[in-house]
C-alpha cells in the first residue's frame, strides 16, 4: 500500500494494549470505512471487537455484509482460517433507545421510569433534541465498556463535529433540559414542532389546547412534572459525564485521526491535534487516507506499451500521467509537512493509506483497507 512495514507494526503495537479506539476527523475523509477496517483487522488478530457508527447511511452495513445495521450487535462474517480466533460485531447508534435505557437505569423506581418514558415532554424532546446524539454515542460506549463483553471498542464519531463539541455534549445536554423547561413555557408551540410522530403530536395538542383557557396552568404543571421526574436522570447524566471523561483519558484509550493528503486537510489535522491536547487528550495515530497510488513503470517500458497506440491516445495518456505525477508530488509535500509537525515524545505515528481503485462497498474492500493499515494477510 505504498509504505514500509514499520508504520503497520507501530499501529499494531499501539492498539495491543488499548480497550477503546476513538476515530476523529472531518466528514468525507473515509473515517467510517477506516473504523471498519481497523476493527476488522483487530478481529482477525484474535480480539473480540465491536465497531459503533453514528452514520445513518447504510454504506458501512453493506460493506460489512449486514443487511440492516441498528442498535443491536450484528455479527460480521470473518474468513474461516486456523488463525482466526477473534470476532467482530457492528452497531449503529440509536440515540432514542440509548436515552430510554438511561432513563430506565437511573430512575429511582420502575414506575417512575415508565411515567417518564410515557411523558409527552420526554417523548417530544428525547428523539430530536439537538446534540443528544453526540452524548448518546459516548453513553453507548460506556455501557459497552462496563459490560466487558468485548476486548476492543471502536467508535466512529459524528462527521462535521468538533472535538470540543463532543466532549461538552454531556454537560450541554443536561443544560438543555434545565433551560428547556423554561423556554417551553415561553414557547409552547416548540413542543409540537419537536413531536416526531402522530401520537406524540396528538398528546401534546391535548396538553397545549388548555393554555389559552387557563393561562398556561396545565402546561406548567405538565412541565413541572417532567422536571421532577427527570431530576434523577440529571444526576445520572452528571455521573456518566465523569465516567465517560475518565474513559476517554484512560491509558487504555487511543485517539486515531483520519485526514487526507492535502494542504488544507493537513492544516486542520494539526489544529485538531492542538485542540485535543488543550483538553488533555492526545492523538496516538494519524491515518493519511486516499493517497494516490504509485504510477506506471518508467517511461521506456511505458513507451514500449504505447508504441502501437494512436498519437492522440498516446498524447492523452502522457498528459494524464503528468497530472497524476503532479498530484503525487503535492500529496508528498503535504505528508512531509504533517510528519514535520508531529515531533516530540508524544508524537503520533503517521500511517499513509493508499486509495482503493473503487469505493468501499464490500467486505473484501474492508479487508483490503485492513491490510493497508496493519499489513500481513488480513
C-alpha angles and dihedrals in degrees: 000000000000105000142080124271091246090080093052094046089049091054092047091049091047094054096042093086097034128105098184132035118191116195115208134180143100125304117271098030095106097262096145096049091045090052089053092048093048091050091045093051093049091049090053088050088063104267129128101238136185121193119199123196132182094198108120092202115101094229096104093047091049092049091050092049095251117136095200123023115193142136093301118087110260116198117232117217112242124197112271104241131144089248097052106101101145134081137219131207127178130206136181116217116254104194095188095052092044089051090050092051090051090054091050091049100048104033110106094233138014090247091054091050092050091047091053094045090053094044112116093223091053092046090051097052108026096074100039109028109132113247096015093107090062093053092043091055089062092039089057089048091052090052092051093046091051092051092058088208094131133050092213134024120199120192127192104207122218117278122247092021123121121230091242089056091051094049092045093049098096095052092040091052092053090047092051091057093047094048093034093067090060095044091050089058090053095044109026092168088072089073091062091047090055096047106113102195141031095257093053092047091050092049093048092046090059090051095046094045091075095054095088094046100046102028093252098303094130093047091048090053091048093051091042090056091049092051091049093049093045097050092088090050091052088057088052090050090056092049091048091049090060092044093050094045090051090048093051092049095045120118086237091065125084128192115212119190123207119206141152130247095256128114093240093047092048091051091052091046091054090048092049091052089052091048091052092047088053090063095043099264127120133208108234099186138010119207111203099205132201100021112176107257120243117282133247122291119286121298100265091060091041091050091052091054092048095045094105096041121110113263091246091052092046091050093047092050093049091050091049092049092049089054091048091050089051090051091051091052091050091050092047090054092050091048091049090050091052093049091048089056093050100078134134136057092298096046112140122237111256114220119192112208120194120228117253121238090240138033114274102263109136141048087251089060090051089051090052091052089048090055088051091052099043108013120218126086104311 
